Amino acid sequence: MSTLPELNRVHQADALAFCRSLPDASIDLVMTSPPYWGLRDYKAQGQIGLEDMAAYIDRLVEIFREARRALKPDGSFYLNLGDTYAGSGYAAETSNGRRAPLPRKCLAGIPWRVALRLIDDGWILRNNLVWHKPNGAPHSAQDRFCVKHEDLFFFVKQQRYYFDLNAVREPYKPSTVKRIKRILEAKTEFDPARHKNDASGSRKHQSPYQIMINTAKRYEKTGILGKNPGTVWPVSTSGFRGNHFATYPEALCRRPILASCPPGGVVLDPFSGSGTTGRAALRLGRSFLGCDLNAEYVEMANQRLREVIP
Ligand SMILES: C[S@@+](CC[C@H](N)C(=O)[O-])C[C@H]1O[C@@H](n2cnc3c(N)ncnc32)[C@H](O)[C@@H]1O
């Protein structure tokens, strides 16, 4: 039975080999951003991203199968992936591995191709979150809209899993808080007759009215007030001045870590890059385990982790 490698550091390793070396059911949360298809040369032998599209997807599915084995039964997996236009960047030289190649300028749809394959491989997809970049860089293209978002898929291993919604609730508008307080003062009870008239007509889902009453009751009992943050997450890209070009912002990691990793749990990032996931995990009182193929990035990431180790 293997044991976990040294925690709170990034190891120099290939993602598949590293995930294979992890003990079963030892990780609470996987959060990562692998190289996007055909976009960058990370200058490391064995790197992912420059093979054809079909081989790229196969490799990711295999790595995340090993990550799933290493994940605890109630653990979660957040995958950030950007898309690529066929014929651009390295995707110009990289065959896309299809019998009928994608036409030049066609968005390859990589994030959803990967997500669907992961579902087929046994993952349960809970949300397709949209990372909206309010300060996303402008693009020179004059014949399409400028891309200002990336996908963030939230997967789990089984139907019941760790999820702390209260840790990530967003403040309500003052008018909603007032309404909730009024409901409590009036001691309003849930009225099934009103629920029947709910426009959604759905019996399975609570009506907005019932949700409001339940929210008021929860507030009365626990003092916890705030709304579910929803699936579109505006997070500005942060200028990273180190020697790495594809970092995501630490703020993007906050919600997944707070909601899906218990305090003191272990967060894994098998494509650690500059160590962003690890910094967020350590700052939030979780442990971290990472790997990256590129020795320079590993050194930089460990330096950045040392800055925040409590
Ligand atoms: C998009 S970057 C990750 C950036 C990271 N989220 C951050 O904020 O710094 C992808 C990383 O995957 C690494 N990589 C590429 N192929 C790999 C492989 N086979 N195994 C492990 N790491 C690999 C690259 O060196 C690069 O640092």
The ligand as a MOL file (V3000), in Angstrom:
LIG
                    3D

  0  0  0     0  0            999 V3000
M  V30 BEGIN CTAB
M  V30 COUNTS 27 29 0 0 0
M  V30 BEGIN ATOM
M  V30 1 C -2.1680 25.5600 -17.9920 0
M  V30 2 S -0.6820 25.2130 -17.1680 0 CHG=1
M  V30 3 C -1.1710 25.1570 -15.4790 0
M  V30 4 C -1.1270 26.5050 -14.8270 0
M  V30 5 C -1.5370 26.5320 -13.3820 0
M  V30 6 N -2.9770 26.3300 -13.2190 0
M  V30 7 C -1.1460 27.8690 -12.7620 0
M  V30 8 O -2.0120 28.6580 -12.3270 0
M  V30 9 O 0.0510 28.1690 -12.7410 0 CHG=-1
M  V30 10 C -0.3800 23.5490 -17.5440 0
M  V30 11 C 0.8860 22.9660 -16.9510 0
M  V30 12 O 0.9360 21.5680 -17.2970 0
M  V30 13 C 2.3100 21.1910 -17.3860 0
M  V30 14 N 2.3860 19.9000 -18.1290 0
M  V30 15 C 2.3220 19.6620 -19.4590 0
M  V30 16 N 2.3520 18.3320 -19.7160 0
M  V30 17 C 2.4360 17.7050 -18.5120 0
M  V30 18 C 2.4820 16.3440 -18.0970 0
M  V30 19 N 2.4680 15.3390 -18.9780 0
M  V30 20 N 2.5460 16.0720 -16.7620 0
M  V30 21 C 2.5820 17.0880 -15.8430 0
M  V30 22 N 2.5560 18.3910 -16.1720 0
M  V30 23 C 2.4710 18.7120 -17.4920 0
M  V30 24 C 2.9820 22.3780 -18.0610 0
M  V30 25 O 4.3590 22.4140 -17.7630 0
M  V30 26 C 2.2040 23.5660 -17.4460 0
M  V30 27 O 2.8890 24.1230 -16.3590 0
M  V30 END ATOM
M  V30 BEGIN BOND
M  V30 1 1 1 2
M  V30 2 1 2 3
M  V30 3 1 2 10
M  V30 4 1 3 4
M  V30 5 1 4 5
M  V30 6 1 5 6
M  V30 7 1 5 7
M  V30 8 2 7 8
M  V30 9 1 7 9
M  V30 10 1 10 11
M  V30 11 1 11 12
M  V30 12 1 11 26
M  V30 13 1 12 13
M  V30 14 1 13 14
M  V30 15 1 13 24
M  V30 16 1 14 15
M  V30 17 1 14 23
M  V30 18 2 15 16
M  V30 19 1 16 17
M  V30 20 1 17 18
M  V30 21 2 17 23
M  V30 22 1 18 19
M  V30 23 2 18 20
M  V30 24 1 20 21
M  V30 25 2 21 22
M  V30 26 1 22 23
M  V30 27 1 24 25
M  V30 28 1 24 26
M  V30 29 1 26 27
M  V30 END BOND
M  V30 END CTAB
M  END
